[in-house]
Amino acid sequence: MHRPGRPSVSEEEAYARAALPDSDRRHTFRELARETGLEHTTVLHILKERLCMRKIASRWVPHDLTDPIHLSFCRTMLGRMQRKL
């Protein structure tokens, strides 16, 4: 939500996106804040509101998953659970 008189986060969004590599999405938003130099609340806002991401099973994943991505993610999580048993 943009507030009057406050700067846009579009430039900050680019920093947060760059700090969240596709290969490793296990960063906490506080770790991302340290890496980007942004406030942790700003990083959390960018991830949730701007990039529509949610924390699922300790990973930041897009909120609107396509069926193939959702199926792949579920298989990965199922495989992990089976290995633990």
C-alpha positions as CSV (number, residue, x, y, z in Angstrom):
1,M,0.0,0.0,0.0
2,H,1.5,3.3,-1.1
3,R,1.4,6.1,1.4
4,P,1.5,9.8,0.3
5,G,4.9,11.3,0.8
6,R,6.7,7.9,1.1
7,P,9.1,6.7,-1.6
8,S,8.1,4.0,-4.0
9,V,9.7,0.6,-3.4
10,S,10.3,-0.2,-7.0
11,E,14.0,0.2,-6.7
12,E,14.0,-1.7,-3.4
13,E,12.0,-4.4,-5.1
14,A,14.8,-5.0,-7.5
15,Y,17.2,-5.4,-4.7
16,A,15.0,-7.9,-2.9
17,R,14.4,-9.8,-6.1
18,A,18.1,-10.0,-6.7
19,A,18.7,-11.2,-3.2
20,L,16.3,-14.1,-3.6
21,P,17.9,-16.5,-6.1
22,D,15.7,-19.1,-7.7
23,S,18.0,-21.9,-6.6
24,D,17.8,-21.1,-2.8
25,R,14.6,-19.7,-1.4
26,R,15.3,-20.6,2.2
27,H,16.4,-17.1,3.3
28,T,14.5,-15.4,6.1
29,F,13.3,-11.9,5.4
30,R,15.7,-10.6,8.1
31,E,18.6,-12.3,6.2
32,L,17.4,-10.7,3.0
33,A,17.2,-7.3,4.8
34,R,20.8,-7.6,5.9
35,E,21.9,-8.6,2.4
36,T,20.0,-5.7,0.7
37,G,20.5,-3.1,3.4
38,L,16.7,-2.5,3.5
39,E,14.5,-2.6,6.6
40,H,13.1,-6.0,7.3
41,T,9.5,-4.7,7.2
42,T,10.2,-3.3,3.7
43,V,11.6,-6.7,2.5
44,L,8.6,-8.5,4.0
45,H,6.2,-6.0,2.3
46,I,8.0,-6.5,-1.1
47,L,7.9,-10.3,-0.8
48,K,4.3,-10.6,0.3
49,E,2.6,-7.6,-1.5
50,R,4.7,-6.8,-4.5
51,L,6.1,-10.3,-5.5
52,C,3.0,-12.2,-4.1
53,M,5.2,-14.7,-2.4
54,R,4.4,-16.8,0.7
55,K,6.6,-18.8,3.1
56,I,5.7,-22.5,2.7
57,A,7.8,-25.2,4.3
58,S,10.6,-22.8,5.0
59,R,10.8,-21.5,1.4
60,W,9.6,-18.4,-0.3
61,V,7.4,-19.6,-3.1
62,P,5.1,-17.7,-5.6
63,H,1.6,-17.5,-4.2
64,D,-0.1,-18.3,-7.6
65,L,1.5,-21.6,-8.4
66,T,0.8,-23.1,-11.8
67,D,-0.3,-26.8,-11.7
68,P,3.1,-28.2,-12.9
69,I,5.0,-26.1,-10.3
70,H,2.6,-27.0,-7.6
71,L,2.9,-30.7,-8.4
72,S,6.7,-30.5,-8.5
73,F,6.8,-28.8,-5.1
74,C,4.4,-31.4,-3.6
75,R,6.5,-34.2,-4.9
76,T,9.7,-32.6,-3.5
77,M,8.0,-32.2,0.0
78,L,6.7,-35.8,-0.1
79,G,10.1,-37.1,-1.0
80,R,11.6,-35.3,1.9
81,M,9.0,-36.6,4.3
82,Q,9.5,-40.2,3.1
83,R,13.3,-39.9,3.5
84,K,12.8,-38.7,7.1
85,L,10.7,-41.8,7.9
